[in-house]
């Protein structure tokens, strides 16, 4: 006779499962609900695939279809419809843009409703079966990466992007989209303006290992400004699938940095005025901006610093014990290390010190 379905009520929104059972007699269990559930993910990125259709045919010829939600989860729940009988089951998965999953004829999945190792007759709280699937994107698969950004030698300095085909597939007239933006810093002042995004679409034909260059249509005036430029590449209208999205974006500082600012210390004078010790290397008479927050009150200015170490008094004062945070922002030129530009200290007026 057909196996009795075992299972649970499933709340997909939180990916939690709760099972309900009725114990009739010793060794006999009637499952009032039941479910088969799982997750469908992208083989390249591990991201969940919403809208995938999972279908089954069990050993008694019963069929059913479920669709994954926004988290890539699907469920066959007896409370909402039929579930496959325990035993061998044929499973198929289809999703737009992915090669369909269809198990070989000689292989049938066993639905056993015992995926919870803690389930037992003494505590019938968690019986279910889990079957998850990994789908590979259909069509051409190749890793396209932005590997360099550079201006041309014209006075206007148009930004160009270098895009590399890392394989495994070759592209033949494949559509790509390049999106670029930049933070523009004026050399003579401490201001920052965001440019873009500028989006360019084009056709790429390349084999693994080949590199192409693309004009981003973004003009750079390096005589007046320095830039933090970022460009990202992606397939256009599904022309190919990229198995490695991590290297799709690339950032370049133009022109390259030649010096560094370091915020070394926050200190107090005997009158409890806050000061900051700054170290400048590789540059002289460099303009920079600074901000200091004393107990929630923030102030900021721009100034100049010569090569070497110097103390700057900020005009802010500590009363009692205060949390003081300070940060630097380069103005005249970019810097080689942006990770040493911030400090947070506790400062006390009684001791005239920060620690």
C-alpha positions as CSV (number, residue, x, y, z in Angstrom):
1,X,0.0,0.0,0.0
2,X,1.2,3.6,-0.5
3,X,3.5,5.0,2.2
4,X,1.8,7.4,4.5
5,X,2.9,10.9,3.8
6,X,5.0,12.6,6.5
7,X,5.7,16.2,6.7
8,X,5.2,19.7,8.1
9,X,3.7,23.1,7.8
10,X,6.3,25.4,6.3
11,X,6.7,29.2,6.6
12,X,8.7,30.2,3.6
13,X,9.0,33.8,4.6
14,X,11.3,33.0,7.5
15,X,12.6,29.7,6.2
16,X,11.4,28.0,9.4
17,X,9.6,24.6,9.6
18,X,7.0,23.4,12.1
19,X,5.6,19.9,12.0
20,X,2.3,18.6,13.5
21,X,1.5,14.9,14.2
22,X,-1.1,12.7,15.8
23,X,0.2,9.7,17.7
24,X,-2.4,6.9,17.4
25,X,-0.7,4.0,19.1
26,X,2.8,2.7,19.8
27,X,4.6,2.4,16.5
28,X,1.8,3.9,14.5
29,X,1.9,7.6,13.4
30,X,-0.6,9.5,11.3
31,X,0.9,12.7,9.9
32,X,-1.8,15.4,9.7
33,X,0.4,17.5,7.3
34,X,3.5,16.8,5.3
35,X,6.0,18.6,3.0
36,X,8.9,18.2,0.7
37,X,10.9,21.5,0.5
38,X,14.2,22.8,-0.7
39,X,16.2,25.7,-2.3
40,X,17.2,26.4,-5.9
41,X,20.4,28.4,-6.4
42,X,22.7,29.7,-9.1
43,X,25.8,27.4,-9.7
44,X,28.1,30.4,-10.3
45,X,27.0,32.9,-7.6
46,X,25.2,30.8,-5.1
47,X,22.3,33.3,-5.2
48,X,18.8,32.0,-4.8
49,X,16.7,31.7,-8.0
50,X,13.1,33.0,-7.7
51,X,10.4,31.8,-10.1
52,X,12.0,28.3,-10.7
53,X,9.4,25.6,-11.3
54,X,10.0,22.3,-9.4
55,X,7.9,19.3,-10.5
56,X,7.8,15.7,-9.4
57,X,6.4,12.3,-10.4
58,X,6.3,9.8,-7.5
59,X,6.3,6.0,-7.6
60,X,2.5,5.9,-7.8
61,X,2.4,8.3,-10.8
62,X,1.2,11.3,-8.7
63,X,2.5,14.6,-10.0
64,X,2.9,18.2,-8.6
65,X,4.5,21.5,-9.4
66,X,5.7,24.3,-7.1
67,X,7.4,27.6,-7.8
68,X,10.3,29.1,-5.7
69,X,9.7,32.4,-3.9
70,X,12.1,35.4,-3.7
71,X,14.5,33.4,-1.5
72,X,14.7,30.5,-3.9
73,X,12.6,28.2,-1.6
74,X,9.8,25.9,-2.8
75,X,7.5,23.5,-0.9
76,X,5.0,20.7,-1.6
77,X,2.8,21.0,1.5
78,X,0.0,18.6,2.2
79,X,-2.0,21.4,3.9
80,X,-2.1,23.2,0.5
81,X,-2.1,20.4,-2.0
82,X,-0.6,17.0,-2.8
83,X,2.9,15.8,-1.8
84,X,4.9,13.0,-3.2
85,X,4.7,9.6,-1.5
86,X,7.7,8.4,0.4
87,X,10.0,6.4,-1.8
88,X,11.6,7.0,-5.2
89,X,10.6,10.3,-6.9
90,X,11.6,11.8,-10.2
91,X,12.3,15.6,-9.9
92,X,12.8,18.2,-12.6
93,X,13.6,21.9,-12.2
94,X,13.3,24.7,-14.8
95,X,14.1,28.4,-14.6
96,X,14.3,31.2,-17.2
97,X,18.0,31.8,-18.2
98,X,19.2,28.4,-16.8
99,X,19.8,25.0,-18.2
100,X,17.0,22.7,-17.0
101,X,17.7,20.2,-14.3
102,X,16.5,16.7,-15.2
103,X,17.7,13.7,-13.3
104,X,19.0,10.8,-15.3
105,X,16.6,7.9,-16.0
106,X,18.5,5.5,-13.8
107,X,18.5,7.9,-10.9
108,X,15.5,8.5,-8.7
109,X,15.6,10.6,-5.5
110,X,14.4,8.9,-2.3
111,X,11.9,11.0,-0.4
112,X,12.1,9.7,3.1
113,X,10.8,12.5,5.3
114,X,13.6,12.0,7.8
115,X,16.0,14.9,7.1
116,X,15.8,16.1,10.7
117,X,18.3,13.9,12.7
118,X,16.6,14.9,16.0
119,X,13.1,13.6,14.9
120,X,12.0,10.5,16.9
121,X,8.7,8.9,18.1
122,X,9.2,10.5,21.6
123,X,9.4,14.0,20.1
124,X,7.5,14.2,16.8
125,X,8.2,17.8,16.1
126,X,10.3,18.0,12.9
127,X,9.8,15.4,10.2
128,X,10.3,16.6,6.6
129,X,12.4,15.9,3.5
130,X,14.8,18.4,1.9
131,X,15.8,18.3,-1.8
132,X,17.8,21.3,-3.1
133,X,19.1,22.0,-6.6
134,X,21.9,23.9,-8.3
135,X,21.2,25.3,-11.8
136,X,23.8,26.4,-14.3
137,X,23.1,29.5,-16.4
138,X,22.2,28.6,-20.0
139,X,24.1,29.9,-23.0
140,X,27.6,31.3,-23.1
141,X,29.4,31.4,-19.7
142,X,32.4,33.6,-19.5
143,X,34.0,35.8,-16.8
144,X,34.2,39.4,-18.1
145,X,36.1,41.7,-15.8
146,X,37.1,45.4,-15.8
147,X,40.9,45.3,-15.3
148,X,42.1,48.9,-15.8
149,X,40.9,52.5,-16.1
150,X,43.0,55.2,-17.7
151,X,42.7,58.6,-19.4
152,X,43.8,59.2,-23.0
153,X,46.5,61.7,-23.8
154,X,44.2,64.4,-25.1
155,X,43.8,67.7,-23.2
156,X,40.2,66.7,-22.2
157,X,41.4,63.3,-21.0
158,X,38.6,60.9,-21.8
159,X,38.4,57.9,-19.5
160,X,38.9,54.5,-21.1
161,X,38.1,51.0,-19.6
162,X,40.0,47.8,-20.3
163,X,37.8,44.7,-20.2
164,X,39.3,41.2,-20.1
165,X,37.7,37.9,-21.1
166,X,38.8,35.4,-18.5
167,X,36.9,32.5,-20.1
168,X,35.8,29.8,-20.3
169,X,33.6,30.9,-23.2
170,X,34.2,33.0,-26.3
171,X,32.0,36.0,-27.0
172,X,30.7,36.6,-30.6
173,X,28.9,39.9,-30.9
174,X,27.7,39.7,-27.4
175,X,26.0,42.8,-25.8
176,X,27.7,44.3,-22.8
177,X,26.9,47.3,-20.7
178,X,29.5,49.5,-19.0
179,X,28.5,51.8,-16.2
180,X,31.0,54.4,-14.9
181,X,31.0,57.1,-12.2
182,X,33.6,59.2,-10.6
183,X,34.2,61.3,-7.5
184,X,35.8,64.6,-8.7
185,X,38.1,66.4,-6.2
186,X,39.2,70.0,-7.0
187,X,42.9,70.4,-6.4
188,X,42.6,74.1,-5.2
189,X,39.7,73.5,-2.8
190,X,38.3,70.8,-0.5
191,X,35.2,69.9,-2.5
192,X,34.0,66.6,-3.9
193,X,31.4,66.2,-6.7
194,X,30.0,62.9,-8.0
195,X,29.9,62.5,-11.8
196,X,27.7,59.9,-13.5
197,X,26.7,57.3,-13.7
198,X,27.4,57.2,-17.5
199,X,26.2,54.1,-19.2
200,X,27.6,52.8,-22.5
201,X,26.3,49.8,-24.4
202,X,28.2,48.0,-27.1
203,X,29.1,44.7,-28.8
204,X,32.1,42.5,-27.6
205,X,33.8,39.8,-29.6
206,X,36.6,38.2,-27.7
207,X,38.2,34.8,-26.9
208,X,39.5,33.8,-23.4
209,X,42.6,35.8,-22.6
210,X,41.8,38.7,-24.9
211,X,41.4,42.3,-23.7
212,X,39.4,45.1,-25.3
213,X,39.3,48.8,-24.5
214,X,36.1,50.9,-24.4
215,X,35.6,54.7,-24.4
216,X,33.4,55.5,-21.4
217,X,32.5,59.0,-22.7
218,X,33.6,60.5,-19.3
219,X,35.9,63.5,-19.6
220,X,38.7,64.0,-17.1
221,X,40.4,67.4,-16.5
222,X,43.5,66.3,-14.5
223,X,45.0,69.8,-14.6
224,X,42.3,71.0,-12.2
225,X,40.9,67.9,-10.5
226,X,41.8,64.4,-9.3
227,X,39.3,61.5,-9.6
228,X,38.2,58.3,-8.0
229,X,36.8,56.6,-11.0
230,X,34.8,53.3,-11.0
231,X,33.4,51.2,-13.9
232,X,31.4,48.0,-13.9
233,X,30.6,45.6,-16.7
234,X,27.6,43.3,-17.0
235,X,25.8,41.2,-19.8
236,X,23.3,43.1,-21.9
237,X,19.9,41.4,-22.2
238,X,21.3,38.0,-21.1
239,X,23.8,37.8,-24.0
240,X,26.1,35.7,-21.8
241,X,26.3,34.7,-18.1
242,X,29.2,35.7,-15.8
243,X,30.2,33.1,-13.3
244,X,32.3,35.5,-11.3
245,X,30.7,38.9,-10.5
246,X,33.3,39.8,-7.9
247,X,35.6,41.4,-10.5
248,X,33.0,43.1,-12.6
249,X,33.8,46.5,-11.0
250,X,37.2,48.3,-10.9
251,X,38.3,51.5,-9.2
252,X,41.2,53.7,-10.2
253,X,42.6,56.9,-8.7
254,X,43.6,59.4,-11.5
255,X,46.3,60.7,-11.4
256,X,48.0,58.1,-9.2
257,X,48.7,59.1,-5.6
258,X,52.2,60.1,-4.6
259,X,51.9,60.9,-0.9
260,X,50.0,60.0,2.3
261,X,48.3,61.8,5.2
262,X,48.1,60.0,8.6
263,X,46.1,61.1,11.6
264,X,48.5,60.0,14.4
265,X,47.0,61.3,17.6
266,X,44.2,63.3,19.3
267,X,45.5,65.3,22.2
268,X,44.4,68.0,24.7
269,X,46.2,71.3,25.6
270,X,46.2,72.4,29.3
271,X,43.2,74.6,28.5
272,X,41.4,71.5,27.2
273,X,41.5,72.5,23.5
274,X,41.5,69.5,21.2
275,X,44.4,69.1,18.8
276,X,45.3,66.6,16.1
277,X,48.7,65.4,15.2
278,X,49.2,64.8,11.4
279,X,51.9,63.1,9.5
280,X,52.4,64.0,5.8
281,X,54.8,62.0,3.6
282,X,55.7,62.2,-0.1
283,X,54.3,65.6,-0.5
284,X,54.8,69.2,0.7
285,X,52.4,72.1,1.4
286,X,49.5,69.8,0.8
287,X,45.9,71.0,1.4
288,X,43.5,68.8,3.3
289,X,40.2,68.9,5.1
290,X,39.6,67.8,8.7
291,X,36.6,67.2,10.9
292,X,36.4,66.8,14.7
293,X,33.4,65.7,16.6
294,X,33.4,66.5,20.3
295,X,30.5,64.9,22.2
296,X,28.2,65.1,19.2
297,X,29.2,68.6,18.1
298,X,31.1,68.6,14.8
299,X,33.3,71.2,13.3
300,X,35.5,71.1,10.1
301,X,37.9,73.2,8.2
302,X,40.5,72.9,5.5
303,X,44.2,73.7,6.0
304,X,47.7,73.0,4.7
305,X,50.3,70.7,6.0
306,X,54.0,70.4,5.1
307,X,56.0,67.2,4.9
308,X,56.6,65.7,8.3
309,X,54.6,65.7,11.6
310,X,52.7,68.7,13.0
311,X,50.0,69.5,15.6
312,X,47.0,71.5,14.6
313,X,44.7,73.0,17.3
314,X,41.1,72.8,16.3
315,X,39.4,75.4,18.3
316,X,37.2,72.8,20.0
317,X,37.2,72.3,23.8
318,X,36.4,69.4,26.1
319,X,34.3,69.9,29.2
320,X,34.3,67.0,31.5
321,X,34.8,63.6,29.7
322,X,33.9,63.5,26.0
323,X,34.2,61.1,23.1
324,X,36.3,62.8,20.4
325,X,36.5,61.5,16.8
326,X,38.6,63.0,14.1
327,X,39.1,62.4,10.4
328,X,41.2,63.7,7.5
329,X,40.2,64.2,3.8
330,X,42.9,64.9,1.2
331,X,42.1,67.9,-1.1
332,X,45.1,68.8,-3.3
333,X,46.0,65.2,-4.2
334,X,44.9,61.6,-3.5
335,X,46.8,59.5,-0.9
336,X,48.3,56.1,-0.9
337,X,46.6,54.9,2.3
338,X,43.0,55.8,3.2
339,X,42.9,53.5,6.2
340,X,44.9,55.7,8.6
341,X,42.8,58.8,8.4
342,X,40.4,58.3,11.4
343,X,40.8,58.2,15.2
344,X,38.3,58.0,18.1
345,X,39.5,58.8,21.7
346,X,38.0,59.5,25.1
347,X,39.3,62.8,26.4
348,X,39.0,64.2,30.0
349,X,39.4,67.8,31.1
350,X,40.4,66.7,34.6
351,X,43.6,65.0,33.3
352,X,44.0,67.1,30.1
353,X,44.6,63.8,28.2
354,X,43.0,61.5,25.6
355,X,43.2,57.7,25.8
